[in-house]
């Protein structure tokens, strides 16, 4: 597995996959017990993986507890990221929820205890909470970084405008810790192409991608299966489905390319994501969330799949989403403005976007 610099704003090196530990534990009613979690972590490390992503709320805290026990004296061999915003348990006090400085400080201390470590390589603000100002979040992260409890920070599931404001505020106030964003992205969910990815490229932020197989939809297993797996659990809201002709055509294309490659649909979907990520002007890291070693091996199998240019373009076209206003209308207006002179302008100054 290759290693990449996560962000132009940091020298932190991470493996090209992050191991999502949301399945480490069974308190949600599904997941991997400690022995299976150990086997998954060992296999990930054997493949060269060093980046681990979890959250205080995953498996009601059990994910962090298992990781703390598994990493032990090898803790410094990994880049360890966790998140806060959600409470550990649904019945937690209101003071254990959200992004206030009090909640942030308290939950980070609890995460450090569960993870059996004295610092986090990366702390994610998991979601916007609709009440905590960006300024308070940034100063809370600054205090944690200054005390050595976190090394870097990132915003997860935030809109582009709020991330941009946070980066600008940090630059003005000398708070440099915000280095990355996290968002959902896959062949089945490409709306981040509209604003989040262009913003990350412009500001030098790294990106990490959750649900790269769309909750299992892109494996094709739910097309023929009678329930089972995530479709029958509390996590079913993360599962995409064939609710319209576009999604049906997308899955048809994925399965057709898999047949041509002699690979699984999951391998093809991840191979497309790796190639797509390589074309971005920012580092983009998929977060894989296997529940078994076999599922992990399916993710790793994508390293052996090389899509032809035609296959890549077919998958890209089948998964494309409209960019909407102002991207599409702006391009049309630019064409009208420049008209026949566009080629002359681009010959003199480069492509006009």
Secondary structure as a PSIPRED ss2 file (coil, helix, strand):
# PSIPRED VFORMAT (PSIPRED V4.0)

   1 X C   1.000  0.000  0.000
   2 X C   1.000  0.000  0.000
   3 X E   0.000  0.000  1.000
   4 X E   0.000  0.000  1.000
   5 X E   0.000  0.000  1.000
   6 X E   0.000  0.000  1.000
   7 X E   0.000  0.000  1.000
   8 X C   1.000  0.000  0.000
   9 X C   1.000  0.000  0.000
  10 X E   0.000  0.000  1.000
  11 X E   0.000  0.000  1.000
  12 X E   0.000  0.000  1.000
  13 X E   0.000  0.000  1.000
  14 X E   0.000  0.000  1.000
  15 X E   0.000  0.000  1.000
  16 X C   1.000  0.000  0.000
  17 X E   0.000  0.000  1.000
  18 X E   0.000  0.000  1.000
  19 X E   0.000  0.000  1.000
  20 X E   0.000  0.000  1.000
  21 X C   1.000  0.000  0.000
  22 X C   1.000  0.000  0.000
  23 X C   1.000  0.000  0.000
  24 X E   0.000  0.000  1.000
  25 X E   0.000  0.000  1.000
  26 X C   1.000  0.000  0.000
  27 X C   1.000  0.000  0.000
  28 X C   1.000  0.000  0.000
  29 X C   1.000  0.000  0.000
  30 X C   1.000  0.000  0.000
  31 X C   1.000  0.000  0.000
  32 X E   0.000  0.000  1.000
  33 X C   1.000  0.000  0.000
  34 X H   0.000  1.000  0.000
  35 X H   0.000  1.000  0.000
  36 X H   0.000  1.000  0.000
  37 X H   0.000  1.000  0.000
  38 X H   0.000  1.000  0.000
  39 X H   0.000  1.000  0.000
  40 X H   0.000  1.000  0.000
  41 X H   0.000  1.000  0.000
  42 X H   0.000  1.000  0.000
  43 X H   0.000  1.000  0.000
  44 X H   0.000  1.000  0.000
  45 X H   0.000  1.000  0.000
  46 X H   0.000  1.000  0.000
  47 X C   1.000  0.000  0.000
  48 X C   1.000  0.000  0.000
  49 X C   1.000  0.000  0.000
  50 X C   1.000  0.000  0.000
  51 X E   0.000  0.000  1.000
  52 X E   0.000  0.000  1.000
  53 X E   0.000  0.000  1.000
  54 X C   1.000  0.000  0.000
  55 X C   1.000  0.000  0.000
  56 X C   1.000  0.000  0.000
  57 X C   1.000  0.000  0.000
  58 X H   0.000  1.000  0.000
  59 X H   0.000  1.000  0.000
  60 X H   0.000  1.000  0.000
  61 X H   0.000  1.000  0.000
  62 X H   0.000  1.000  0.000
  63 X H   0.000  1.000  0.000
  64 X H   0.000  1.000  0.000
  65 X H   0.000  1.000  0.000
  66 X H   0.000  1.000  0.000
  67 X H   0.000  1.000  0.000
  68 X H   0.000  1.000  0.000
  69 X H   0.000  1.000  0.000
  70 X H   0.000  1.000  0.000
  71 X H   0.000  1.000  0.000
  72 X H   0.000  1.000  0.000
  73 X H   0.000  1.000  0.000
  74 X H   0.000  1.000  0.000
  75 X H   0.000  1.000  0.000
  76 X H   0.000  1.000  0.000
  77 X H   0.000  1.000  0.000
  78 X C   1.000  0.000  0.000
  79 X E   0.000  0.000  1.000
  80 X E   0.000  0.000  1.000
  81 X E   0.000  0.000  1.000
  82 X E   0.000  0.000  1.000
  83 X E   0.000  0.000  1.000
  84 X E   0.000  0.000  1.000
  85 X C   1.000  0.000  0.000
  86 X C   1.000  0.000  0.000
  87 X C   1.000  0.000  0.000
  88 X C   1.000  0.000  0.000
  89 X C   1.000  0.000  0.000
  90 X C   1.000  0.000  0.000
  91 X C   1.000  0.000  0.000
  92 X C   1.000  0.000  0.000
  93 X C   1.000  0.000  0.000
  94 X H   0.000  1.000  0.000
  95 X H   0.000  1.000  0.000
  96 X H   0.000  1.000  0.000
  97 X C   1.000  0.000  0.000
  98 X C   1.000  0.000  0.000
  99 X C   1.000  0.000  0.000
 100 X C   1.000  0.000  0.000
 101 X H   0.000  1.000  0.000
 102 X H   0.000  1.000  0.000
 103 X H   0.000  1.000  0.000
 104 X H   0.000  1.000  0.000
 105 X H   0.000  1.000  0.000
 106 X H   0.000  1.000  0.000
 107 X H   0.000  1.000  0.000
 108 X H   0.000  1.000  0.000
 109 X H   0.000  1.000  0.000
 110 X H   0.000  1.000  0.000
 111 X H   0.000  1.000  0.000
 112 X H   0.000  1.000  0.000
 113 X H   0.000  1.000  0.000
 114 X H   0.000  1.000  0.000
 115 X H   0.000  1.000  0.000
 116 X C   1.000  0.000  0.000
 117 X C   1.000  0.000  0.000
 118 X C   1.000  0.000  0.000
 119 X C   1.000  0.000  0.000
 120 X E   0.000  0.000  1.000
 121 X E   0.000  0.000  1.000
 122 X E   0.000  0.000  1.000
 123 X E   0.000  0.000  1.000
 124 X E   0.000  0.000  1.000
 125 X E   0.000  0.000  1.000
 126 X C   1.000  0.000  0.000
 127 X C   1.000  0.000  0.000
 128 X C   1.000  0.000  0.000
 129 X C   1.000  0.000  0.000
 130 X C   1.000  0.000  0.000
 131 X C   1.000  0.000  0.000
 132 X C   1.000  0.000  0.000
 133 X C   1.000  0.000  0.000
 134 X H   0.000  1.000  0.000
 135 X H   0.000  1.000  0.000
 136 X H   0.000  1.000  0.000
 137 X H   0.000  1.000  0.000
 138 X H   0.000  1.000  0.000
 139 X H   0.000  1.000  0.000
 140 X H   0.000  1.000  0.000
 141 X H   0.000  1.000  0.000
 142 X H   0.000  1.000  0.000
 143 X H   0.000  1.000  0.000
 144 X H   0.000  1.000  0.000
 145 X H   0.000  1.000  0.000
 146 X H   0.000  1.000  0.000
 147 X C   1.000  0.000  0.000
 148 X C   1.000  0.000  0.000
 149 X C   1.000  0.000  0.000
 150 X E   0.000  0.000  1.000
 151 X E   0.000  0.000  1.000
 152 X E   0.000  0.000  1.000
 153 X E   0.000  0.000  1.000
 154 X E   0.000  0.000  1.000
 155 X E   0.000  0.000  1.000
 156 X E   0.000  0.000  1.000
 157 X C   1.000  0.000  0.000
 158 X C   1.000  0.000  0.000
 159 X C   1.000  0.000  0.000
 160 X H   0.000  1.000  0.000
 161 X H   0.000  1.000  0.000
 162 X H   0.000  1.000  0.000
 163 X H   0.000  1.000  0.000
 164 X H   0.000  1.000  0.000
 165 X H   0.000  1.000  0.000
 166 X H   0.000  1.000  0.000
 167 X H   0.000  1.000  0.000
 168 X H   0.000  1.000  0.000
 169 X H   0.000  1.000  0.000
 170 X H   0.000  1.000  0.000
 171 X H   0.000  1.000  0.000
 172 X H   0.000  1.000  0.000
 173 X H   0.000  1.000  0.000
 174 X C   1.000  0.000  0.000
 175 X C   1.000  0.000  0.000
 176 X C   1.000  0.000  0.000
 177 X C   1.000  0.000  0.000
 178 X E   0.000  0.000  1.000
 179 X E   0.000  0.000  1.000
 180 X E   0.000  0.000  1.000
 181 X E   0.000  0.000  1.000
 182 X E   0.000  0.000  1.000
 183 X E   0.000  0.000  1.000
 184 X E   0.000  0.000  1.000
 185 X C   1.000  0.000  0.000
 186 X E   0.000  0.000  1.000
 187 X C   1.000  0.000  0.000
 188 X C   1.000  0.000  0.000
 189 X E   0.000  0.000  1.000
 190 X C   1.000  0.000  0.000
 191 X H   0.000  1.000  0.000
 192 X H   0.000  1.000  0.000
 193 X H   0.000  1.000  0.000
 194 X C   1.000  0.000  0.000
 195 X C   1.000  0.000  0.000
 196 X H   0.000  1.000  0.000
 197 X H   0.000  1.000  0.000
 198 X H   0.000  1.000  0.000
 199 X H   0.000  1.000  0.000
 200 X H   0.000  1.000  0.000
 201 X H   0.000  1.000  0.000
 202 X H   0.000  1.000  0.000
 203 X H   0.000  1.000  0.000
 204 X C   1.000  0.000  0.000
 205 X C   1.000  0.000  0.000
 206 X E   0.000  0.000  1.000
 207 X E   0.000  0.000  1.000
 208 X E   0.000  0.000  1.000
 209 X E   0.000  0.000  1.000
 210 X E   0.000  0.000  1.000
 211 X C   1.000  0.000  0.000
 212 X C   1.000  0.000  0.000
 213 X C   1.000  0.000  0.000
 214 X H   0.000  1.000  0.000
 215 X H   0.000  1.000  0.000
 216 X H   0.000  1.000  0.000
 217 X H   0.000  1.000  0.000
 218 X H   0.000  1.000  0.000
 219 X H   0.000  1.000  0.000
 220 X C   1.000  0.000  0.000
 221 X H   0.000  1.000  0.000
 222 X H   0.000  1.000  0.000
 223 X H   0.000  1.000  0.000
 224 X H   0.000  1.000  0.000
 225 X C   1.000  0.000  0.000
 226 X C   1.000  0.000  0.000
 227 X C   1.000  0.000  0.000
 228 X C   1.000  0.000  0.000
 229 X H   0.000  1.000  0.000
 230 X H   0.000  1.000  0.000
 231 X H   0.000  1.000  0.000
 232 X H   0.000  1.000  0.000
 233 X C   1.000  0.000  0.000
 234 X H   0.000  1.000  0.000
 235 X H   0.000  1.000  0.000
 236 X H   0.000  1.000  0.000
 237 X H   0.000  1.000  0.000
 238 X H   0.000  1.000  0.000
 239 X C   1.000  0.000  0.000
 240 X C   1.000  0.000  0.000
 241 X C   1.000  0.000  0.000
 242 X C   1.000  0.000  0.000
 243 X C   1.000  0.000  0.000
 244 X C   1.000  0.000  0.000
 245 X H   0.000  1.000  0.000
 246 X H   0.000  1.000  0.000
 247 X H   0.000  1.000  0.000
 248 X H   0.000  1.000  0.000
 249 X H   0.000  1.000  0.000
 250 X H   0.000  1.000  0.000
 251 X H   0.000  1.000  0.000
 252 X H   0.000  1.000  0.000
 253 X H   0.000  1.000  0.000
 254 X H   0.000  1.000  0.000
 255 X H   0.000  1.000  0.000
 256 X H   0.000  1.000  0.000
 257 X H   0.000  1.000  0.000
 258 X H   0.000  1.000  0.000
 259 X H   0.000  1.000  0.000
 260 X H   0.000  1.000  0.000
 261 X H   0.000  1.000  0.000
 262 X C   1.000  0.000  0.000
 263 X C   1.000  0.000  0.000
 264 X C   1.000  0.000  0.000
 265 X H   0.000  1.000  0.000
 266 X H   0.000  1.000  0.000
 267 X H   0.000  1.000  0.000
 268 X H   0.000  1.000  0.000
 269 X H   0.000  1.000  0.000
 270 X H   0.000  1.000  0.000
 271 X H   0.000  1.000  0.000
 272 X H   0.000  1.000  0.000
 273 X H   0.000  1.000  0.000
 274 X H   0.000  1.000  0.000
 275 X H   0.000  1.000  0.000
 276 X H   0.000  1.000  0.000
 277 X H   0.000  1.000  0.000
 278 X H   0.000  1.000  0.000
 279 X C   1.000  0.000  0.000
 280 X C   1.000  0.000  0.000
 281 X C   1.000  0.000  0.000
 282 X C   1.000  0.000  0.000
 283 X C   1.000  0.000  0.000
 284 X E   0.000  0.000  1.000
 285 X E   0.000  0.000  1.000
 286 X E   0.000  0.000  1.000
 287 X E   0.000  0.000  1.000
 288 X E   0.000  0.000  1.000
 289 X C   1.000  0.000  0.000
 290 X C   1.000  0.000  0.000
 291 X C   1.000  0.000  0.000
 292 X C   1.000  0.000  0.000
 293 X H   0.000  1.000  0.000
 294 X H   0.000  1.000  0.000
 295 X H   0.000  1.000  0.000
 296 X H   0.000  1.000  0.000
 297 X H   0.000  1.000  0.000
 298 X H   0.000  1.000  0.000
 299 X H   0.000  1.000  0.000
 300 X H   0.000  1.000  0.000
 301 X H   0.000  1.000  0.000
 302 X H   0.000  1.000  0.000
 303 X H   0.000  1.000  0.000
 304 X H   0.000  1.000  0.000
 305 X C   1.000  0.000  0.000
 306 X C   1.000  0.000  0.000
 307 X C   1.000  0.000  0.000
 308 X C   1.000  0.000  0.000
 309 X H   0.000  1.000  0.000
 310 X H   0.000  1.000  0.000
 311 X H   0.000  1.000  0.000
 312 X H   0.000  1.000  0.000
 313 X H   0.000  1.000  0.000
 314 X H   0.000  1.000  0.000
 315 X H   0.000  1.000  0.000
 316 X H   0.000  1.000  0.000
 317 X H   0.000  1.000  0.000
 318 X H   0.000  1.000  0.000
 319 X H   0.000  1.000  0.000
 320 X C   1.000  0.000  0.000
 321 X C   1.000  0.000  0.000
 322 X C   1.000  0.000  0.000
 323 X C   1.000  0.000  0.000
 324 X C   1.000  0.000  0.000
 325 X C   1.000  0.000  0.000
 326 X C   1.000  0.000  0.000
 327 X H   0.000  1.000  0.000
 328 X H   0.000  1.000  0.000
 329 X H   0.000  1.000  0.000
 330 X H   0.000  1.000  0.000
 331 X H   0.000  1.000  0.000
 332 X H   0.000  1.000  0.000
 333 X H   0.000  1.000  0.000
 334 X H   0.000  1.000  0.000
 335 X H   0.000  1.000  0.000
 336 X H   0.000  1.000  0.000
 337 X H   0.000  1.000  0.000
 338 X H   0.000  1.000  0.000
 339 X H   0.000  1.000  0.000
 340 X H   0.000  1.000  0.000
 341 X H   0.000  1.000  0.000
 342 X H   0.000  1.000  0.000
 343 X H   0.000  1.000  0.000
 344 X H   0.000  1.000  0.000
 345 X H   0.000  1.000  0.000
 346 X H   0.000  1.000  0.000
 347 X H   0.000  1.000  0.000
 348 X H   0.000  1.000  0.000
 349 X H   0.000  1.000  0.000
 350 X C   1.000  0.000  0.000
 351 X C   1.000  0.000  0.000
 352 X C   1.000  0.000  0.000
 353 X C   1.000  0.000  0.000
